[in-house]
Amino acid sequence: MTRKADGGVLFRIFSGKHHVATATRFQQWTDEDLSVTVQQHILSQQKRFPGATGEFSWLLSGVTLATKMIAAKVRRAGLTDILGEHGAVNVQGETQQKLDVFANNALLHCLRFRQSIGVVASEENEEPLTLNFLSPDAKYAVIFDPLDGSSNIDVNVSVGTIFSVVKRPDDADAADDPVRWILQPGSRQVAAGYVVYGSSTMMVYTVGNGVHGFTLDPSIGAYILSQENIRVPRQGALYSVNEAYRDHFPPPYRGYLERLRLGQAGKPYGSRYIGSLVADVHRTLLKGGVFLYPPTASHPNGKLRLLYEANPIAFIVEQAGGGAIDGRQRVLDIQPESVHQRTPLVVGGAGEIELFMDMRREMGLE
């Protein structure tokens, strides 16, 4: 309570919203004009998890902290000794870049202090790693590609981080096996997201209740809500694929691309291909269209990894109203058989996915 100069009394009551009362009028203050940070948003989304006491938001804060560390390195990549090859080869048979190693270490460092995480799996590690596996508080596994598209960093092309979160298996036998924590269908994800390091650093995530985008504000070091409830257009006007391999694609993919080019989908499509999964998918999510990574004779199972590339991307796009298939079935229905399992991927607007499945039926492949 404070006393006014004219002798009146001004009461202030603080209970979430701020009320200023005088003898003659009431005014209400709200925070509608203030920015919403990703942590505030995660806390509000956490209400969807029965019994959650803050551990889920604490878990995701480890991911956001690591991506800020990665973003800082990416911004200074040309000024520090962080470009080029690290000298080792990862489990995929790919030469590791220095930024791959830094990004992987940053995520492992930030996540190991989260007691709710029992197991993590990364593109850069052959086997899943146990963190707080024996703790009764360990409820989640986090799976990630620490730096997708890192081979493009030398030429200043956008790169990204992709992550997926699944719950500890309910089955007692599975709960005792770290690998079985990881080998769950994408439909069991409780959260997924990606961060694209481009002209700005942007995080897109979902916990199964829509898709939301946050832009990193360097002046305050926080991700700020910039795009709420993102929806992918039902049909776009762009397709994204490495057409250099077109002659090696299976017939449904070749026929599908031909229909798009010739305007047989209702409009002629243009082609855009960056060669960085996160960047290509991000454009598809916002602008519509379709992204394809088909199988070929040399890679009959495709090249993208199911658990930490296709699954989180599929979860995000489906939550935004689109679809994701492996060329035959819904990506999120696939039962993984190995940590680094590969898969073809077709992801985009609902209209583009329906057209692809129609093509398969016309060819008698259903």
matplotlib code that plots the C-alpha trace (Angstrom):
import matplotlib.pyplot as plt

x = [0.0, 1.3, -0.1, -0.7, 0.3, -3.4, -4.0, -5.6, -4.5, -3.1, -3.3, -1.1, -1.9, 0.5, -0.8, 0.3, -1.5, -1.0, -4.0, -3.8, -6.9, -8.0, -11.3, -12.7, -11.1, -9.3, -6.5, -5.1, -1.5, -0.7, 2.5, 1.0, 3.5, 6.5, 8.5, 8.0, 11.2, 11.5, 11.9, 8.6, 6.9, 8.3, 7.0, 3.6, 3.7, 5.0, 1.4, 0.7, 2.9, 1.0, 3.2, 5.8, 7.6, 10.0, 12.3, 11.1, 11.7, 15.1, 15.9, 15.1, 17.0, 20.1, 19.4, 18.8, 22.0, 24.1, 22.7, 23.6, 27.2, 27.1, 25.6, 28.4, 31.1, 29.3, 29.1, 32.9, 33.8, 35.9, 37.8, 38.8, 40.4, 37.1, 36.8, 38.0, 38.4, 39.0, 40.9, 38.7, 35.9, 32.5, 30.4, 28.8, 32.1, 32.1, 35.1, 34.3, 34.5, 35.9, 32.5, 30.9, 33.1, 32.5, 28.7, 28.6, 30.7, 28.5, 25.3, 26.8, 28.2, 24.9, 22.7, 24.8, 23.7, 20.0, 19.0, 15.9, 18.0, 19.1, 20.4, 21.6, 22.4, 24.3, 25.2, 28.8, 28.8, 28.6, 26.6, 24.1, 25.7, 24.3, 24.1, 21.9, 20.7, 20.5, 18.8, 15.1, 14.7, 15.9, 12.8, 13.9, 16.3, 17.6, 18.7, 20.4, 22.4, 24.7, 25.5, 23.6, 25.2, 28.6, 30.4, 28.8, 30.1, 33.3, 31.2, 28.9, 25.8, 23.2, 23.7, 21.6, 21.0, 18.2, 17.0, 14.4, 13.1, 11.5, 10.3, 11.9, 10.1, 7.3, 8.4, 10.7, 13.0, 13.3, 13.9, 17.1, 18.6, 19.9, 19.6, 15.9, 15.3, 16.5, 14.8, 11.3, 9.0, 8.8, 5.2, 6.5, 8.4, 7.4, 9.4, 11.4, 13.0, 15.8, 17.9, 19.0, 22.1, 21.6, 21.2, 19.7, 19.6, 16.2, 14.8, 11.6, 10.1, 7.0, 5.8, 2.9, 0.8, 1.6, 4.9, 6.5, 9.5, 12.0, 14.7, 17.8, 18.2, 22.0, 21.5, 19.8, 21.0, 17.6, 15.3, 12.3, 9.0, 8.8, 6.4, 3.6, 1.6, 3.4, 1.4, 2.8, 0.7, -1.4, 0.2, 3.2, 5.1, 8.6, 10.2, 13.6, 15.8, 19.3, 18.3, 21.8, 20.7, 17.3, 18.1, 18.9, 15.7, 13.0, 10.1, 7.6, 10.0, 10.9, 7.2, 6.3, 9.0, 7.9, 4.3, 5.4, 7.6, 4.9, 2.2, 0.1, -0.3, -2.4, 0.5, 4.1, 6.6, 10.0, 13.2, 15.1, 17.9, 20.4, 21.9, 21.5, 18.6, 17.6, 17.7, 15.7, 13.1, 12.8, 12.0, 9.5, 7.8, 7.4, 6.8, 5.3, 6.2, 8.0, 11.5, 12.7, 15.7, 15.0, 16.7, 19.2, 20.9, 24.0, 21.9, 18.7, 17.7, 18.3, 20.9, 19.1, 19.1, 15.8, 16.1, 17.8, 16.9, 13.8, 11.8, 12.1, 11.5, 8.5, 7.0, 7.5, 6.0, 3.0, 2.3, 2.3, -0.3, 1.9, 3.1, 6.2, 6.7, 9.6, 8.1, 5.8, 4.6, 4.4, 7.8, 6.6, 5.2, 8.6, 10.0, 13.7, 16.1, 19.4, 20.6, 22.0, 19.3, 18.8, 15.6, 14.4, 12.3, 9.5, 8.2, 6.0, 2.5, -0.5, -1.3, 2.2, 2.2, -1.2, 0.0, 3.0, 0.9, -1.6, 1.4, 2.3, -1.3, -1.4, 1.8, 0.2, 2.7, 0.1]
y = [0.0, 3.5, 6.9, 9.4, 13.1, 14.1, 11.9, 9.1, 5.5, 3.4, -0.4, -2.8, -6.5, -8.8, -12.2, -13.0, -10.0, -6.6, -4.6, -0.9, 0.2, 3.7, 4.9, 5.6, 3.2, -0.1, -0.7, -4.1, -4.7, -7.7, -8.9, -9.2, -6.8, -8.6, -11.3, -15.0, -17.0, -20.6, -21.5, -19.8, -21.6, -25.0, -24.5, -23.8, -26.9, -29.0, -29.0, -31.7, -34.2, -35.7, -35.5, -33.3, -31.2, -29.2, -31.9, -31.7, -28.0, -28.5, -31.2, -29.0, -26.2, -28.4, -28.6, -24.8, -24.0, -26.3, -24.8, -21.3, -22.5, -24.1, -20.9, -18.8, -21.1, -21.1, -17.3, -17.1, -20.1, -18.1, -16.3, -19.2, -22.6, -24.5, -25.1, -28.1, -31.8, -33.1, -36.1, -38.9, -40.9, -41.4, -44.6, -43.5, -43.7, -39.9, -37.7, -35.7, -31.9, -29.9, -28.4, -31.9, -32.8, -29.5, -29.7, -33.2, -32.4, -29.3, -31.4, -34.2, -31.6, -29.8, -32.9, -34.9, -32.6, -33.3, -36.0, -36.9, -38.1, -41.8, -42.4, -40.3, -41.3, -39.3, -39.5, -39.2, -42.1, -45.7, -46.8, -45.0, -43.5, -43.8, -40.7, -41.2, -44.6, -46.1, -43.2, -43.6, -40.0, -40.9, -40.8, -39.8, -40.6, -37.8, -38.6, -36.1, -35.1, -32.5, -30.7, -31.6, -30.4, -29.6, -30.2, -27.0, -24.8, -24.0, -22.3, -20.5, -22.6, -23.0, -26.0, -27.3, -29.4, -32.0, -33.6, -36.1, -37.0, -40.3, -41.6, -44.6, -47.8, -49.0, -52.6, -53.6, -55.6, -52.9, -50.3, -52.2, -52.0, -48.6, -49.6, -50.4, -46.9, -45.7, -48.2, -46.9, -45.8, -42.1, -42.1, -42.4, -39.2, -36.7, -33.8, -33.0, -30.0, -28.5, -25.4, -23.8, -21.7, -19.3, -15.5, -15.8, -18.8, -20.2, -23.1, -25.0, -27.5, -29.5, -31.5, -32.9, -29.7, -27.7, -26.4, -23.1, -21.1, -19.1, -16.7, -16.3, -12.7, -12.2, -9.0, -11.0, -14.5, -16.0, -17.7, -15.4, -16.7, -15.4, -17.9, -19.5, -22.4, -22.9, -24.6, -26.1, -25.1, -28.0, -27.6, -25.5, -24.8, -26.1, -29.5, -30.1, -33.1, -33.8, -34.2, -35.3, -38.8, -38.6, -41.5, -43.7, -43.1, -45.8, -45.3, -43.8, -41.0, -40.3, -40.2, -38.0, -35.4, -35.4, -34.7, -31.8, -30.3, -30.6, -29.0, -32.1, -31.5, -28.4, -26.0, -26.2, -26.6, -25.0, -26.6, -25.5, -27.6, -26.4, -29.8, -29.2, -31.2, -28.7, -25.7, -27.6, -28.8, -25.4, -23.8, -26.6, -26.1, -22.4, -22.1, -25.5, -28.0, -31.3, -32.5, -35.9, -38.1, -41.2, -44.6, -45.4, -48.6, -47.7, -46.8, -48.9, -48.0, -44.3, -42.2, -40.3, -41.7, -42.7, -42.0, -38.6, -37.1, -38.6, -39.2, -35.7, -34.0, -36.2, -35.4, -31.7, -31.7, -33.8, -31.5, -28.6, -30.3, -32.0, -35.6, -37.7, -41.2, -43.4, -43.9, -46.6, -46.0, -43.3, -42.6, -42.5, -46.1, -47.6, -49.9, -49.2, -52.1, -50.3, -47.0, -45.7, -47.2, -45.4, -44.6, -42.8, -39.7, -37.8, -34.9, -32.0, -30.7, -33.0, -32.5, -33.5, -36.6, -37.7, -37.2, -39.4, -42.2, -41.9, -42.4, -45.6, -46.9, -46.1, -48.2, -51.1, -50.8, -50.7]
z = [0.0, -0.9, -0.1, -3.0, -2.8, -2.6, 0.4, -1.6, -1.1, -4.0, -3.6, -5.6, -5.6, -7.4, -8.3, -11.9, -13.3, -11.7, -10.6, -9.7, -7.7, -6.8, -5.3, -8.8, -11.3, -11.8, -14.3, -15.2, -16.3, -18.5, -20.2, -23.6, -25.1, -23.7, -25.5, -24.7, -24.4, -25.3, -21.7, -20.8, -23.7, -22.7, -19.1, -20.4, -22.7, -19.8, -18.4, -21.0, -19.1, -16.1, -13.0, -14.5, -11.9, -14.0, -15.2, -18.8, -19.1, -17.4, -20.0, -23.0, -21.5, -21.9, -25.6, -26.0, -24.0, -26.2, -29.4, -28.2, -27.7, -31.2, -32.7, -31.2, -32.8, -36.2, -36.2, -35.7, -37.8, -40.3, -37.5, -35.4, -35.9, -36.1, -39.8, -41.7, -40.9, -37.4, -38.7, -37.5, -39.2, -37.5, -37.4, -40.7, -42.4, -42.8, -42.1, -39.0, -39.2, -36.2, -35.7, -35.6, -32.7, -30.9, -31.4, -30.2, -27.1, -26.3, -26.3, -24.2, -21.8, -21.3, -21.2, -18.7, -15.8, -16.4, -14.0, -16.0, -19.0, -18.8, -22.3, -25.2, -28.8, -31.4, -35.0, -33.9, -31.4, -32.4, -29.4, -27.1, -24.0, -20.5, -18.4, -15.3, -16.5, -13.0, -11.4, -10.6, -11.9, -15.4, -17.5, -21.0, -23.8, -26.2, -29.7, -31.9, -35.0, -33.5, -36.7, -39.8, -43.1, -41.4, -44.7, -46.0, -43.2, -45.1, -47.8, -45.4, -46.1, -43.3, -41.0, -38.1, -35.1, -34.9, -31.7, -30.6, -27.1, -26.1, -22.7, -20.9, -22.1, -19.9, -20.2, -17.4, -19.5, -22.1, -19.4, -18.4, -21.9, -23.0, -26.7, -26.3, -24.8, -28.2, -30.6, -30.3, -33.2, -34.0, -32.9, -29.3, -29.4, -26.7, -28.2, -31.3, -32.8, -34.9, -34.9, -38.1, -38.0, -40.9, -41.3, -37.8, -35.4, -35.2, -33.2, -34.2, -31.8, -30.9, -27.9, -29.8, -29.5, -32.6, -33.9, -32.7, -33.9, -31.8, -33.0, -30.9, -29.8, -29.3, -27.3, -24.4, -25.2, -25.4, -27.9, -28.5, -29.8, -33.4, -35.2, -33.2, -34.5, -37.7, -40.4, -43.6, -46.7, -48.0, -51.4, -52.3, -55.6, -54.9, -54.8, -53.2, -54.3, -55.6, -59.3, -60.3, -59.2, -60.9, -63.3, -60.4, -58.5, -58.4, -60.9, -58.4, -57.6, -61.2, -62.2, -59.3, -60.1, -63.7, -62.7, -60.5, -63.3, -65.9, -63.8, -63.5, -59.7, -60.6, -61.0, -62.3, -59.5, -59.3, -57.9, -54.8, -53.3, -50.7, -49.7, -46.0, -44.6, -41.9, -44.3, -47.0, -44.5, -42.8, -46.2, -47.0, -43.6, -44.0, -47.8, -48.6, -51.2, -50.8, -49.9, -51.1, -50.3, -52.5, -52.4, -55.1, -56.4, -54.3, -51.2, -51.5, -47.9, -48.4, -46.7, -44.0, -40.5, -39.1, -35.4, -35.4, -38.8, -40.3, -37.1, -35.5, -38.9, -39.5, -36.1, -36.6, -40.1, -39.1, -36.2, -38.7, -40.8, -43.3, -43.8, -44.0, -45.5, -46.5, -50.0, -48.8, -45.3, -42.6, -41.1, -37.5, -37.8, -38.6, -35.9, -35.7, -35.7, -35.2, -33.8, -37.1, -39.4, -42.6, -44.5, -47.6, -46.9, -48.6, -46.4, -47.2, -47.5, -47.2, -50.8, -52.0, -49.9, -51.2, -54.7, -54.1, -52.7, -55.6, -57.9, -56.1, -56.4, -60.1, -60.6, -58.7, -55.8, -53.0]

ax = plt.figure().add_subplot(projection="3d")
ax.plot(x, y, z, "-o")
ax.set_aspect("equal")
plt.show()
